[in-house]
Amino acid sequence: MSIVEPNVLELLEHAESRYTLVVEASKRGRQIVAGSQPLIDAHDMKPLKVAVEEINRDLITYDNPVMDEEQTEQ
């Protein structure tokens, strides 16, 4: 059993790569710190944990600007 829930393998099902996952979680965590409302019941949870839970529940998505640009060029 993993100490951290959800574990990285579960979270990678919701992201293109580990890098994307880290960027997505950190950006969302900063949004929450800046005053954005959490999309889950976040009582006594740190912003990064809230972001990870939101990602795991597919409540937020990440738009990859590089992929979007490549698709428009084709």
VOVO-518441 format. One record per residue (C-alpha): z, y, x; residue in one letter. Coordinates in pm, whole numbers, plus 50000, padded with zeros to 5 digits. Each point is the difference from the previous one (the first is absolute). Layout:
BEGIN
<Z: Z	Y: Y	X: X	residuo: A>
...
END
This chain:
BEGIN
<Z: 50000	Y: 50000	X: 50000	residuo: M>
<Z: 49909	Y: 50344	X: 50125	residuo: S>
<Z: 50267	Y: 50262	X: 50056	residuo: I>
<Z: 49759	Y: 50271	X: 49889	residuo: V>
<Z: 49866	Y: 49970	X: 49648	residuo: E>
<Z: 49712	Y: 50011	X: 49937	residuo: P>
<Z: 49885	Y: 49856	X: 50330	residuo: N>
<Z: 49701	Y: 50126	X: 50197	residuo: V>
<Z: 49775	Y: 49713	X: 49896	residuo: L>
<Z: 50053	Y: 50083	X: 49632	residuo: E>
<Z: 49933	Y: 50368	X: 50066	residuo: L>
<Z: 49680	Y: 49928	X: 50192	residuo: L>
<Z: 49854	Y: 49864	X: 49675	residuo: E>
<Z: 50001	Y: 50364	X: 49884	residuo: H>
<Z: 49848	Y: 50160	X: 50313	residuo: A>
<Z: 49697	Y: 49959	X: 50224	residuo: E>
<Z: 50207	Y: 49962	X: 50317	residuo: S>
<Z: 50346	Y: 50047	X: 50146	residuo: R>
<Z: 49896	Y: 50345	X: 50119	residuo: Y>
<Z: 49888	Y: 50101	X: 49652	residuo: T>
<Z: 50325	Y: 49867	X: 49857	residuo: L>
<Z: 50210	Y: 50205	X: 50242	residuo: V>
<Z: 49797	Y: 50317	X: 49938	residuo: V>
<Z: 50012	Y: 49953	X: 49624	residuo: E>
<Z: 50377	Y: 49940	X: 49996	residuo: A>
<Z: 50080	Y: 50288	X: 50233	residuo: S>
<Z: 49786	Y: 50249	X: 49810	residuo: K>
<Z: 50153	Y: 49898	X: 49669	residuo: R>
<Z: 50350	Y: 50015	X: 50150	residuo: G>
<Z: 49934	Y: 50357	X: 50118	residuo: R>
<Z: 49872	Y: 50094	X: 49654	residuo: Q>
<Z: 50325	Y: 49874	X: 49848	residuo: I>
<Z: 50208	Y: 50192	X: 50256	residuo: V>
<Z: 49798	Y: 50312	X: 49916	residuo: A>
<Z: 50093	Y: 49967	X: 49633	residuo: G>
<Z: 49744	Y: 49768	X: 49843	residuo: S>
<Z: 50146	Y: 49787	X: 49722	residuo: Q>
<Z: 50035	Y: 49628	X: 50076	residuo: P>
<Z: 49798	Y: 49768	X: 49779	residuo: L>
<Z: 50286	Y: 49750	X: 49981	residuo: I>
<Z: 50372	Y: 50020	X: 49928	residuo: D>
<Z: 50108	Y: 50111	X: 50346	residuo: A>
<Z: 50375	Y: 50039	X: 49958	residuo: H>
<Z: 50164	Y: 49999	X: 50347	residuo: D>
<Z: 49679	Y: 49891	X: 50177	residuo: M>
<Z: 49863	Y: 50162	X: 50313	residuo: K>
<Z: 49654	Y: 50161	X: 49965	residuo: P>
<Z: 49827	Y: 49742	X: 50219	residuo: L>
<Z: 50146	Y: 49711	X: 49799	residuo: K>
<Z: 49878	Y: 50170	X: 49681	residuo: V>
<Z: 49652	Y: 50035	X: 50152	residuo: A>
<Z: 49994	Y: 49633	X: 50102	residuo: V>
<Z: 50106	Y: 49892	X: 49651	residuo: E>
<Z: 49732	Y: 50220	X: 49844	residuo: E>
<Z: 49737	Y: 49844	X: 50227	residuo: I>
<Z: 50121	Y: 49650	X: 49921	residuo: N>
<Z: 49977	Y: 50069	X: 49627	residuo: R>
<Z: 49648	Y: 50150	X: 50035	residuo: D>
<Z: 50122	Y: 50333	X: 49865	residuo: L>
<Z: 49829	Y: 50196	X: 50275	residuo: I>
<Z: 49666	Y: 49947	X: 50170	residuo: T>
<Z: 49855	Y: 50111	X: 50330	residuo: Y>
<Z: 49655	Y: 50156	X: 50021	residuo: D>
<Z: 49840	Y: 49937	X: 50337	residuo: N>
<Z: 49791	Y: 50312	X: 50073	residuo: P>
<Z: 49804	Y: 49822	X: 50275	residuo: V>
<Z: 49897	Y: 49718	X: 49766	residuo: M>
<Z: 49911	Y: 50251	X: 49726	residuo: D>
<Z: 49784	Y: 50197	X: 50245	residuo: E>
<Z: 49820	Y: 49687	X: 50121	residuo: E>
<Z: 49923	Y: 49894	X: 49644	residuo: Q>
<Z: 49849	Y: 50340	X: 49910	residuo: T>
<Z: 49777	Y: 49991	X: 50310	residuo: E>
<Z: 49838	Y: 49671	X: 49896	residuo: Q>
END
